Amino acid sequence: MTTIRILDVPTARDTVLRRHLLDDTVVPAAALEKLAHATRRPVASAAEGVAHIIADVRAHGDEALRHYSAALDGHEIGSIAVPPEEIEAAYARLDPSLREALHRSADRIQSFHQRQLAQSGDWLDEEGDSRLGQLIRPLERVGIYAPGGRALYPSSLLMAAVPARVAGVKEIVVISPPSGDCGEEETEKRVMVADVTLAAAQVAGGAQPLRVFQVGGAQGIAALAYGTESVPRVDKILGPGGLFVVLAMKQVFGAVGIAGLPGPTETLLIADNSAAPALVAADLLAQAEHDVLASALLLTPSRALADQVAAEVETQLAALPRQPIVEGSLARGSAIVLTADLDEALALANDYAPEHLCLLVEDPWALVPKVEHAGGVFVGETACEALGDYIVGPSHIMPTNRTARFSSPVNVRDFQKIISLFGVGPNTLRETGPTAIRLAEAEGLQGHAAAIRKRL
């Protein structure tokens, strides 16, 4: 039985290439019942339940965080803040080879983003008696969501925190849901954040570890947005999370900045008959093992390659320990799509605007100028997306669900703000004032016009 479908373009447009809105996500009835029990209110939708949680955290602070950690995560927490010594102890407990991998990854992420930092800064132009320009200032405090439980992504913590540190953010805090016996137990304080997550916080902090709080879910996002007795209010939130986390990010936007609404991860490969079927299949499976909601797509004009890749997927799948997850992803949102040629494949890719776009063709660099929408472009067979997840340098936190049409991967500029400078001299005032007065009067703002006229 074939584990991955081979589709024509019209069928693909109606199925795997079709996008779905966040608000249309179907939530199992059992999850809504759990939300209703936790919030002690009727809940008709996930968004409504999340709104109740946010309101409770705003009203009751740490008390609400402890309640929802018990009611939704099943963990009683004492101290919400993880003591710094526990972070250092977790780092010391970690396998030395994994510690070294975290450091090497952080070094390459830092090196890449320092190059970006060098390309932006303050500027001031003088023209006549005017001086116009901008000031670049880092955000003061940023919050990073680090998943817990079965989904541990220390690499994502590095990919978020290191660019923030390079940008000059004064304080970076991390929240991660309690997930069981992941650390040392104390009499009154039990650390339930995974050692590898705490170690990543140690590495990402550079000179000193980042502050970590053992709280997750919508309640954790609310804590970062509004602050509690333990968790400080931040200026911006980022990081991957489940549906409730993403809905909470959407609802608190405005009270706090949101770097993006992370959706299920996705990879789209474009390949021709020069591609190695085994490598194409390996890339599809690497994406599919993330989550049953992940999408792994291959667009190719070669029927022979499509058949060979489908066979390789079946063969390689048997050796993967996360086989049930991969099978779910392949059955739901993944497929091989037969296109007329590479131009049609690229047109479909630009319309889909994938998080990851992989070019496994004979001359991949020739296609790069034609790419309009993608979070990241992986050029050639040696530039596999899995490598970019960990060590290459650019942040792997990229726009999903077609938001690459208008947003970018996490980068230094996500953690900076621009302040405009207006230095207007008397000559420029005389030159531009009448025009401004005319526009102000057209808008019915006579006070604006008067404020300018009094200076002329």
Beta strands, then each sheet from edge to edge (+ up, - down):
strand 1: 6-8
strand 2: 123-127
strand 3: 130-138
strand 4: 141-145
strand 5: 171-175
strand 6: 211-213
strand 7: 236-238
strand 8: 257-258
strand 9: 266-271
strand 10: 295-300
strand 11: 335-338
strand 12: 356-360
strand 13: 376-379
strand 14: 416-423
sheet 1: 1+ 11+ 10+ 9+ 12+ 13+
sheet 2: 2+ 3- 14+
sheet 3: 6+ 5+ 4+ 7+ 8+
end
